[in-house]
Amino acid sequence: MNTMEKQIDQYVNEVYSGLVETKEVHDLKEEMRNHLLQTARDLKQQGHNEEESVRLAIERFGDGENLRHDLETLYGPTVNQVDSSRAGNVLGWVSLIVGLLSFLSSVYAILSIPLGIVGFILGVIARKGSNRRIAIWGIAVSAVAILLTIFLLLLLTVHSYSVTPVNVHSSSQPMQTNHS
């Protein structure tokens, strides 16, 4: 590979950096590379040196930043967007699972409320991912688990104050024991 090809490859790779390389993106990248190489060769045949030929070919093709932005708009998502989307999906599922654990442990307030809060927070964070439905379910289940736990705590508290102890031996006479 000569210097001209290396410089053009570097430019093309910069323009396409960050994009997920689907077949369509790969084909566009190769087409751009071939066009730039042909333009640079033509310019060299017209009397420009190799370095100037590459520079002029790239200038004529357009600004790399604008091209990258246009490509991301047309052929996104970028690698970073895919990674954050996956993280959002994982957080959504974790939120739902933690919410379900919170719901199932509603009788044990010491577990249920912290699990519900964690599930709720993870769900809120995960809403930015691509699978918002799972995140919203995680939020809902966590919120219901917290509310159910609070309701059960209130119910048990009210119930414990309303029940009066029953004395099994209410008669005033002492219990008779049988000494045989």
VENRADA-V512187 format. One record per residue. N is the residue number from 1. RES is the residue in one small letter. BURIAL is # if it has 9 or more other ideal C-beta (glycine too) atoms within 8 Angstrom, else .. Layout:
n=(N N)
res=(RES RES)
burial=(BURIAL BURIAL)
This chain:
n=(1 2 3 4 5 6 7 8 9 10 11 12 13 14 15 16 17 18 19 20 21 22 23 24 25 26 27 28 29 30 31 32 33 34 35 36 37 38 39 40 41 42 43 44 45 46 47 48 49 50 51 52 53 54 55 56 57 58 59 60 61 62 63 64 65 66 67 68 69 70 71 72 73 74 75 76 77 78 79 80 81 82 83 84 85 86 87 88 89 90 91 92 93 94 95 96 97 98 99 100 101 102 103 104 105 106 107 108 109 110 111 112 113 114 115 116 117 118 119 120 121 122 123 124 125 126 127 128 129 130 131 132 133 134 135 136 137 138 139 140 141 142 143 144 145 146 147 148 149 150 151 152 153 154 155 156 157 158 159 160 161 162 163 164 165 166 167 168 169 170 171 172 173 174 175 176 177 178 179 180)
res=(m n t m e k q i d q y v n e v y s g l v e t k e v h d l k e e m r n h l l q t a r d l k q q g h n e e e s v r l a i e r f g d g e n l r h d l e t l y g p t v n q v d s s r a g n v l g w v s l i v g l l s f l s s v y a i l s i p l g i v g f i l g v i a r k g s n r r i a i w g i a v s a v a i l l t i f l l l l l t v h s y s v t p v n v h s s s q p m q t n h s)
burial=(. . . # # # # # # . # # . # # # . . # . . . . . # # . # # . . # # . # # # . # # # . # # . . . # . # . # # # . # # # . . # . . # . . # # . . # # . . # . . # # . # # . # # # # # # # # # # # # # # # # # # # # . # # . . # . # # # . # # # # # # . # # # # # # . # . # # . # # # # # # # # # # # # # . # # # . # # . . . . . . . . . . . . . . . . . . . . . . . . . . .)
